[in-house]
Amino acid sequence: MPYDVTYITVRPNTFPKIVGSIEPWLKAHPRKGELLACLVSEIGELCRIMLIHRYTHDADMLSDRDTILRSPNPFGIGEAITNITTDSYTPFPFVAPLTPGQYGPIFEVRTYLIKAGGLAPSIDAWEKQAPVRQKLSPILAAMYSTTGDVARFLHIWPYPDLNTRAATRKTAVETGIWPPAGGPDHLQTMRTEIFLPAAFSPIR
């Protein structure tokens, strides 16, 4: 069951007040996929909005993307948009599906570009060690890209606050729980951003 991950970048000084315009636009232009999250960037690259939808069929996802491309005012904020990227992601098989609910409100989004041939061993390493890591804090999502730059590995960790995030990560590293053995060997680049949920985001 694929996920559509869309990043919308908007002009400075239009953010975050324009985020509220996205909800009525989505309601007026219902997608075939289920909206799971609307997150807004707080630390890292700013002026970015992240939308996650879940689909049953790839054809529905492509149809929805075409509709957005043809829209005269995409997401109801067309004049503010400087860039849109949208890619398909497949979840790691051992991670529970994304479901609406209260998790954050701090969401750490980490994106890795994986070396050629490194996806399968990365999944294996995570499958062995993720259950141990999740005793410290839950993982919300782990998935890999099947479009755009491949393979990218995107994972999301929710926290109640930044202090808890720092303390949890410190414990994980100092005790040897994380990262999984051999996992970093397959990475080319790493990126971390902190997002907050929009008021209407099903995942919060």
N, C-alpha and C positions, 0 to 999 in steps of 0.2 A: 504494500500500500504506500505509494509515493507521497512525499511532501513537496509542496511548492514553497520555496523560500525566496521572498522578494525584498530587496533593499531599495528604498526610495530616498534619494538625497535631495535636500531642498536648500534654497538660498539662505544664508545667514540673515538674521533678523526677521525671518518668517517662522521660525521654530521656537517654542513648541506650539504657538497659538493656532497654527493651521492643522494640527493633528486632529482636533475635534471635527474637522470637515470630512474626515475619512469615513467615520461611522455612518453618517446618513448616505454617503455615496455608495458604500457597500450594501446598505439595505435597499437602496433604489436600484442597484445593479447586482442582484444576488448571483453568486458564483455557484458552480456545480460542486465545488469542494467546500469542506467545513473550515471556517475560520477558527484557528486555535489560539493565535497570539498576534497582538500588535504591540511591539516594544519600541521604545525610543531611546536613542543613544544618550548616555550621560558622561561616560569617560571613554576616551579613545577618539576615533574619528566622529566628529559631531555632526549635527544636522542630518541624522539618518533615522529612518523608520524601517523596522523589520516586520514583515508580515509572514506568518506561517499558515498555510492551508493544507489540509489532508484530502487526498483524492482516492477514489476507488479505481478509477480508470485514467490512464495516461491521456486518452483522447479528450476527456473532459478538461483536463488541465491545459492542454494545448488550445482548446477552444476558448477557455477563459482568458488565456494570455492574448489570443488574437483579438478578443473583444476589447481588452485594455489598450492594445496597440492602436486600435481604430478609434478609440474614444477621443472626442475633442477636448475633454477635460478629465484626464485620468485621475481617479481617486478623489475627484473634487478639488484638487489642489494643483492643477496643471501649470498655472503661472509661476508657482514657487519651485517646481521640480527642475533640478539640474541633471539628474541621472536616475535611471531605473535599471536594476539588474534582477533577473529572475532565473532560478535554476531548480532542477529536480534533484531530490535527495532520497536515498534509500536508507531506512533505519537499520542499525545494527540488530541482528536477529535476537539478541539476548536482552535488549532494552525494551521496557514496557512502552506501548504506544502513548503518544502525547494525549492528555485529556485535560479539559478545562478544570480550573481549580486555583486555590490559593497556595502559592509556592514561595514567592519572593518576600519582599518586592525587588530585591537585587538579583539581577540575572547576569552571570558571567558567561559571555559567548566567546568561545575559543575556536579558532579556525586554523587548521594545519594544511599545508600542501604536502602531500605524501610523495615519496620517491616512486619511480616506476617499479611495479612489482611489490610495493610495500603495503598495499591495502590488506591483503589476506593475513599476513603476519601481524599487522596492527590490530585487526579484529580479534585474532587469536589471543594476543597479549591482553587486550582489554577484557575479553571474556573470562580469562583466568583471574584477573586481579580486581575487576570492577566491583564484585560483591564485597570484597574486603574494604575497598575505598568507600563504598556507600554506607558502611557502618559509621563513618564520620559525618557524611552529609549525602543527600540523595543526588543522583544525576537525573536531570529532566529529559535530556535528549542526547543521542549519539547517532550520527548519520553521515553518509558519504555522498558526494556529488556524482551525478551521472551525466551532467551537462556542464558547459563552461570549462574552467580549469579543472582537470581531473588528474588524480583524485584529490579532492579536498575532503577533509574530515572535520565536521562541525559538531561541537558538543556544548551543551548548556547546563550550567550548574546554578541552582537557585540558593539564595542566602537571605536571612532576615536583615542583615546589615553588613557593611564593609568590614567591620572589626571581626565579626564571626568568620567571614571569608578568609581574612588574613590568618587568623588563629588556626582555622581548619587546614588550610594549605600548609602552614608551618608544621603542624603535627604530622600531616601525611608524608611530608618530605623527611622530617627528622626521624620518623619511625620506620622509614623504608617502605611504607605502604604504597607510595605513589611517587613518580610515575611507574607504570608497569614495566617489568624487566624487558629490555629490548625494544620497548615502544619508541623512545626517542631516536633510535637508530634509523628509523624509516621516514623521518621528517625532514623536509627541506626548509620550510618557513613556518613561523608561529605568529599568531595574532590574537590579542585579547582585548575585548571591549566590555564595558558595563552598560547594561540597558535597564530601563524602568518600564513598567507596563503602562500603556495608555489607559484612560479611564474605562474604556469599553472592552478592553482585552479580556477574552475568556480565561486565558492563563494569566495569573496575577502574582 
